[in-house]
């Protein structure tokens, strides 16, 4: 089955409806590029990973979890254990409140992704695009491949060549990808438009094991 089919369907829509109930970070910090992951996009990424056997009964880590949408989605889809990690303490507070709406037991950790050493079956992440500070996405890619054999990650389509090269340099490869629209609403003073749609890729990275 092609990835395009994974973006749609009952499972994806049912999850999206639930994720729409979650709160976002009210006062986002520009340096962290805190753009909320749209429920439809989060549901698409999670639906892909679920149908490929990488969510249900798996240990899942969400790097840069923000308000917790990916972590909560993974828990709702039957992950065995979910850990959400974010450097911003305020984001963790919002994530905890959101998890309570569904009475979910998620392990939230307020720390830098560079300090994460715990292993996972699967990493899910929507890292900074690097628009405000070039290279902000690199620690997420590097760390995700260190701690997990399978990674689902969102990045701007225009950075595709860099993403593939950087993943290869860090012991992984791009196994699959699909392009999807990421609507970004005006959240910061430097935003000129009320809403802008950005093309992003949902990537599946896999770690390349050395013989």
N, C-alpha and C positions, 0 to 999 in steps of 0.2 A: 504493500500500500504506500502511495506517495505521501510525502509530508503535507502537501496542499490539503489532502483529505483530513489530516489530523487537526487542522486549524478550526474545523467546523463540526457540526453534529450535536447530538443531545447532551453528551457529557460536557462538552465545552460550554454550551449555552447555560446549562444548569449551574455549573460552577461560576460562570460570569455573573449570574443573578445574585448569588451569595456574596461574591466579592464586591459587588456594588454597594453593599451595606457598610463597608469599612470606611473609617475616617482617614483623612490624609493629614500630613503635617501642616499645621496652620501657618507657622512662621518658618518657612524653609530657609536654609543657609546657602547662599550662592556658592561658597567655596566647596561645598559637598555636592553641588549640582543635584539638589533634591527635587527631581521631577517625579511625580507619582506615576507608577506603572498603571496604565489604563486597565480596568478589569478584563476587557476583551482580549487585550494583548497578554496579560498574565494567564488567563484561562487557556489561550492558544499554546503558550509555552508549556504549561503544565499538562495539557491534554496530550501534546506530543510526547513528553517524557513519560507520562502514565502508560500510553499505548505501546511504548517501546519497552515497558517493563522496568522502568527506572524510578518509580515513585512508591507504589504500593509495597508495603512490608520492607521498605528500604530506609536506611539512615540517610537523611537529607540535610545538607547545610546550605543556608541562604547567606551568601556573603554580601554585605551592604544591604541589609534587609529593609531599611527604611521603616515605613509604617506596617510592614509585615505581610503584605499582600501575597507574595510568593510562598512564604513560610506557611501562612494560614491555608492557602490553597493546597499545598502539599499535604498538610495534616488532614484536611477535609477529604482528600483522595486516598487516605489510608496509609500514609507513610508510617513506618514503625517508630521512628524518632525524628524530630525536626529541631534543628538549632538555627536560630536567627542571630546574626552578628552585625552590629553597626557601631561606628565610632561616636555617633551622636546620641547622647543620653536622652535628649528630648524625643528622638525618633523611637527609641526603645520603649519609652513610656506610652507612646501612641500605639505601638505594636502590641504591648501587653493589654491595653484596653480593648483593642480589636479582637484579640484572641479570646477574651472573656465573653464576647458576644456569642461565640459558638462553643464555649466551655472547653477550649482546647488546651492541652498540656504541651506547651512549646518552651524550649529552653532558650531564653533570650540572653545574649551576652553583649555587654557594652565594651567593645575593644576594637583595636585596629586590625584589619584583616591580615596585615603582615605578621601579627603575633599569634595567628591561629595555627595550631599544630594537630588538632584533632582530625582524624580521618573520617571519610564519609563514603557511602556507596555512590551518592550523586550530589553534585553541587548545582544549585540554581542561582542565577544572579542577573541583576540589571545594574551593572556598574556605571560610574560616571562616564559620560561620552568623551571627556577631556576637552570640552568646549571652553571652559574657563581656565583650566590649568592643564596644559598638554601633558599627556602621559598618565593622567589620573586612573585610567582603566588598566594600566599595565600590572599593578600589584594584584588586582583581582584575577586576571588571567593566569599570572604566574602562580599565585597561591592555590587557585582552584585545581590546577593540574598537579600540584604537589600533594594535595590531600584527597583527591578523588580520581578514579579512572574514567568517569563520565561527567561532563559539564554541559549545562544548557545556559546560554549566555546571550544577552542582547547588546548589539553594537550597531552604530550607524553603517548603513550600506556603503557609503562613500569611503569607509576605512577598510574595506574588505581585503585589499592587498596587504595592508599592514597587519591586520588581524591574523591572516593565514601565516604570514612570515613569523610573527611574534609567537604564535602558538607552536609552530615548528621548532623555534629556537628554545622553547621551554618544555620540550619532551612530549608534545602532543601533535595532533593533526585535526583539521576540520573534517569531520565525518559527513555531516550534512548541514544544510542551511536552507532557510526560506525567508523571503522578503515580506515585510508587513508594514503597515503605516502606524506611526506612533504620534498621536495628536498631543501637542504640548500647549497648554493654556498659559496665558500671561501670568507669571508669578513673581517676576523681579522687575525692578525699575528699568533695567536695560532691555527688556523685551518691548519691541515696537508693535507687534501684532497681538490681537486678542487671543488668537489661536493659530498655531502653525503645525502642519503635518510634516513629520520627518520620516524618511524611509529608513527602516532598520532591518537587520537580519536576526532571526532567531538561529543561533548556531548550536550545533552539537559538537563539542570537542571530545576527543578520546585520547587517553594517555597511550603513548607508544611504548610498549615494554621492550627493553633490550634483551636479546637472547644471551 
